[in-house]
Amino acid sequence: MKNEGDLAGGSFSQRNARIEYGEQAGPYAAYLAGNYYASDGWRQFSPDTLRQLYAAAVALARS
């Protein structure tokens, strides 16, 4: 499964963090992803923030 993450930054104090994690055990699987973004903005009084979280758990069909 997929397991990774990264950090980034840039102009106007931009900050970004991302993580993904997935696991499978027998007929069960789970996935979790998160994203965080923040910026002070390119003009005064225009900060921006974004927080996202996604989670899923499934039972796989047997064939």
Phi and psi in radians as a Rosetta constraint file:
Dihedral C 1 N 2 CA 2 C 2 CIRCULARHARMONIC -1.583 0.35
Dihedral N 2 CA 2 C 2 N 3 CIRCULARHARMONIC 2.236 0.35
Dihedral C 2 N 3 CA 3 C 3 CIRCULARHARMONIC -2.434 0.35
Dihedral N 3 CA 3 C 3 N 4 CIRCULARHARMONIC 1.895 0.35
Dihedral C 3 N 4 CA 4 C 4 CIRCULARHARMONIC -2.805 0.35
Dihedral N 4 CA 4 C 4 N 5 CIRCULARHARMONIC 2.925 0.35
Dihedral C 4 N 5 CA 5 C 5 CIRCULARHARMONIC -2.861 0.35
Dihedral N 5 CA 5 C 5 N 6 CIRCULARHARMONIC 2.830 0.35
Dihedral C 5 N 6 CA 6 C 6 CIRCULARHARMONIC -2.714 0.35
Dihedral N 6 CA 6 C 6 N 7 CIRCULARHARMONIC 2.803 0.35
Dihedral C 6 N 7 CA 7 C 7 CIRCULARHARMONIC -2.195 0.35
Dihedral N 7 CA 7 C 7 N 8 CIRCULARHARMONIC 2.512 0.35
Dihedral C 7 N 8 CA 8 C 8 CIRCULARHARMONIC -2.585 0.35
Dihedral N 8 CA 8 C 8 N 9 CIRCULARHARMONIC 2.783 0.35
Dihedral C 8 N 9 CA 9 C 9 CIRCULARHARMONIC -2.654 0.35
Dihedral N 9 CA 9 C 9 N 10 CIRCULARHARMONIC 2.852 0.35
Dihedral C 9 N 10 CA 10 C 10 CIRCULARHARMONIC -2.867 0.35
Dihedral N 10 CA 10 C 10 N 11 CIRCULARHARMONIC -2.780 0.35
Dihedral C 10 N 11 CA 11 C 11 CIRCULARHARMONIC -1.063 0.35
Dihedral N 11 CA 11 C 11 N 12 CIRCULARHARMONIC 2.720 0.35
Dihedral C 11 N 12 CA 12 C 12 CIRCULARHARMONIC 1.027 0.35
Dihedral N 12 CA 12 C 12 N 13 CIRCULARHARMONIC 0.608 0.35
Dihedral C 12 N 13 CA 13 C 13 CIRCULARHARMONIC 0.980 0.35
Dihedral N 13 CA 13 C 13 N 14 CIRCULARHARMONIC 0.668 0.35
Dihedral C 13 N 14 CA 14 C 14 CIRCULARHARMONIC -1.227 0.35
Dihedral N 14 CA 14 C 14 N 15 CIRCULARHARMONIC 2.396 0.35
Dihedral C 14 N 15 CA 15 C 15 CIRCULARHARMONIC -2.376 0.35
Dihedral N 15 CA 15 C 15 N 16 CIRCULARHARMONIC 2.386 0.35
Dihedral C 15 N 16 CA 16 C 16 CIRCULARHARMONIC -2.486 0.35
Dihedral N 16 CA 16 C 16 N 17 CIRCULARHARMONIC 2.354 0.35
Dihedral C 16 N 17 CA 17 C 17 CIRCULARHARMONIC -2.334 0.35
Dihedral N 17 CA 17 C 17 N 18 CIRCULARHARMONIC 2.390 0.35
Dihedral C 17 N 18 CA 18 C 18 CIRCULARHARMONIC -2.434 0.35
Dihedral N 18 CA 18 C 18 N 19 CIRCULARHARMONIC 2.464 0.35
Dihedral C 18 N 19 CA 19 C 19 CIRCULARHARMONIC -2.490 0.35
Dihedral N 19 CA 19 C 19 N 20 CIRCULARHARMONIC 2.490 0.35
Dihedral C 19 N 20 CA 20 C 20 CIRCULARHARMONIC -2.368 0.35
Dihedral N 20 CA 20 C 20 N 21 CIRCULARHARMONIC 2.419 0.35
Dihedral C 20 N 21 CA 21 C 21 CIRCULARHARMONIC -2.543 0.35
Dihedral N 21 CA 21 C 21 N 22 CIRCULARHARMONIC 2.319 0.35
Dihedral C 21 N 22 CA 22 C 22 CIRCULARHARMONIC -2.446 0.35
Dihedral N 22 CA 22 C 22 N 23 CIRCULARHARMONIC 2.585 0.35
Dihedral C 22 N 23 CA 23 C 23 CIRCULARHARMONIC -2.602 0.35
Dihedral N 23 CA 23 C 23 N 24 CIRCULARHARMONIC 2.509 0.35
Dihedral C 23 N 24 CA 24 C 24 CIRCULARHARMONIC -2.228 0.35
Dihedral N 24 CA 24 C 24 N 25 CIRCULARHARMONIC 2.323 0.35
Dihedral C 24 N 25 CA 25 C 25 CIRCULARHARMONIC -2.379 0.35
Dihedral N 25 CA 25 C 25 N 26 CIRCULARHARMONIC 1.865 0.35
Dihedral C 25 N 26 CA 26 C 26 CIRCULARHARMONIC 1.073 0.35
Dihedral N 26 CA 26 C 26 N 27 CIRCULARHARMONIC -2.282 0.35
Dihedral C 26 N 27 CA 27 C 27 CIRCULARHARMONIC -1.501 0.35
Dihedral N 27 CA 27 C 27 N 28 CIRCULARHARMONIC 0.185 0.35
Dihedral C 27 N 28 CA 28 C 28 CIRCULARHARMONIC -2.007 0.35
Dihedral N 28 CA 28 C 28 N 29 CIRCULARHARMONIC 2.544 0.35
Dihedral C 28 N 29 CA 29 C 29 CIRCULARHARMONIC -2.463 0.35
Dihedral N 29 CA 29 C 29 N 30 CIRCULARHARMONIC 2.600 0.35
Dihedral C 29 N 30 CA 30 C 30 CIRCULARHARMONIC -2.427 0.35
Dihedral N 30 CA 30 C 30 N 31 CIRCULARHARMONIC 2.598 0.35
Dihedral C 30 N 31 CA 31 C 31 CIRCULARHARMONIC -2.487 0.35
Dihedral N 31 CA 31 C 31 N 32 CIRCULARHARMONIC 2.384 0.35
Dihedral C 31 N 32 CA 32 C 32 CIRCULARHARMONIC -2.390 0.35
Dihedral N 32 CA 32 C 32 N 33 CIRCULARHARMONIC 2.306 0.35
Dihedral C 32 N 33 CA 33 C 33 CIRCULARHARMONIC -2.417 0.35
Dihedral N 33 CA 33 C 33 N 34 CIRCULARHARMONIC 2.496 0.35
Dihedral C 33 N 34 CA 34 C 34 CIRCULARHARMONIC -2.482 0.35
Dihedral N 34 CA 34 C 34 N 35 CIRCULARHARMONIC 2.622 0.35
Dihedral C 34 N 35 CA 35 C 35 CIRCULARHARMONIC -2.482 0.35
Dihedral N 35 CA 35 C 35 N 36 CIRCULARHARMONIC 2.387 0.35
Dihedral C 35 N 36 CA 36 C 36 CIRCULARHARMONIC -2.317 0.35
Dihedral N 36 CA 36 C 36 N 37 CIRCULARHARMONIC 2.283 0.35
Dihedral C 36 N 37 CA 37 C 37 CIRCULARHARMONIC -2.380 0.35
Dihedral N 37 CA 37 C 37 N 38 CIRCULARHARMONIC 2.374 0.35
Dihedral C 37 N 38 CA 38 C 38 CIRCULARHARMONIC -2.539 0.35
Dihedral N 38 CA 38 C 38 N 39 CIRCULARHARMONIC 2.557 0.35
Dihedral C 38 N 39 CA 39 C 39 CIRCULARHARMONIC -2.612 0.35
Dihedral N 39 CA 39 C 39 N 40 CIRCULARHARMONIC 2.562 0.35
Dihedral C 39 N 40 CA 40 C 40 CIRCULARHARMONIC -1.401 0.35
Dihedral N 40 CA 40 C 40 N 41 CIRCULARHARMONIC -0.183 0.35
Dihedral C 40 N 41 CA 41 C 41 CIRCULARHARMONIC 1.529 0.35
Dihedral N 41 CA 41 C 41 N 42 CIRCULARHARMONIC 2.743 0.35
Dihedral C 41 N 42 CA 42 C 42 CIRCULARHARMONIC -1.532 0.35
Dihedral N 42 CA 42 C 42 N 43 CIRCULARHARMONIC -0.174 0.35
Dihedral C 42 N 43 CA 43 C 43 CIRCULARHARMONIC -2.234 0.35
Dihedral N 43 CA 43 C 43 N 44 CIRCULARHARMONIC 2.906 0.35
Dihedral C 43 N 44 CA 44 C 44 CIRCULARHARMONIC -1.102 0.35
Dihedral N 44 CA 44 C 44 N 45 CIRCULARHARMONIC 2.515 0.35
Dihedral C 44 N 45 CA 45 C 45 CIRCULARHARMONIC 1.033 0.35
Dihedral N 45 CA 45 C 45 N 46 CIRCULARHARMONIC 0.642 0.35
Dihedral C 45 N 46 CA 46 C 46 CIRCULARHARMONIC -2.288 0.35
Dihedral N 46 CA 46 C 46 N 47 CIRCULARHARMONIC 0.843 0.35
Dihedral C 46 N 47 CA 47 C 47 CIRCULARHARMONIC -1.216 0.35
Dihedral N 47 CA 47 C 47 N 48 CIRCULARHARMONIC 2.763 0.35
Dihedral C 47 N 48 CA 48 C 48 CIRCULARHARMONIC -2.449 0.35
Dihedral N 48 CA 48 C 48 N 49 CIRCULARHARMONIC 2.385 0.35
Dihedral C 48 N 49 CA 49 C 49 CIRCULARHARMONIC -2.441 0.35
Dihedral N 49 CA 49 C 49 N 50 CIRCULARHARMONIC 2.412 0.35
Dihedral C 49 N 50 CA 50 C 50 CIRCULARHARMONIC -2.379 0.35
Dihedral N 50 CA 50 C 50 N 51 CIRCULARHARMONIC 2.263 0.35
Dihedral C 50 N 51 CA 51 C 51 CIRCULARHARMONIC -2.248 0.35
Dihedral N 51 CA 51 C 51 N 52 CIRCULARHARMONIC 2.212 0.35
Dihedral C 51 N 52 CA 52 C 52 CIRCULARHARMONIC -2.317 0.35
Dihedral N 52 CA 52 C 52 N 53 CIRCULARHARMONIC 2.501 0.35
Dihedral C 52 N 53 CA 53 C 53 CIRCULARHARMONIC -2.472 0.35
Dihedral N 53 CA 53 C 53 N 54 CIRCULARHARMONIC 2.334 0.35
Dihedral C 53 N 54 CA 54 C 54 CIRCULARHARMONIC -2.305 0.35
Dihedral N 54 CA 54 C 54 N 55 CIRCULARHARMONIC 2.317 0.35
Dihedral C 54 N 55 CA 55 C 55 CIRCULARHARMONIC -2.440 0.35
Dihedral N 55 CA 55 C 55 N 56 CIRCULARHARMONIC 2.481 0.35
Dihedral C 55 N 56 CA 56 C 56 CIRCULARHARMONIC -2.564 0.35
Dihedral N 56 CA 56 C 56 N 57 CIRCULARHARMONIC 2.497 0.35
Dihedral C 56 N 57 CA 57 C 57 CIRCULARHARMONIC -2.395 0.35
Dihedral N 57 CA 57 C 57 N 58 CIRCULARHARMONIC 2.311 0.35
Dihedral C 57 N 58 CA 58 C 58 CIRCULARHARMONIC -2.407 0.35
Dihedral N 58 CA 58 C 58 N 59 CIRCULARHARMONIC 2.723 0.35
Dihedral C 58 N 59 CA 59 C 59 CIRCULARHARMONIC -1.873 0.35
Dihedral N 59 CA 59 C 59 N 60 CIRCULARHARMONIC 2.116 0.35
Dihedral C 59 N 60 CA 60 C 60 CIRCULARHARMONIC -1.362 0.35
Dihedral N 60 CA 60 C 60 N 61 CIRCULARHARMONIC 2.485 0.35
Dihedral C 60 N 61 CA 61 C 61 CIRCULARHARMONIC -1.248 0.35
Dihedral N 61 CA 61 C 61 N 62 CIRCULARHARMONIC 2.480 0.35
Dihedral C 61 N 62 CA 62 C 62 CIRCULARHARMONIC -1.619 0.35
Dihedral N 62 CA 62 C 62 N 63 CIRCULARHARMONIC 2.436 0.35
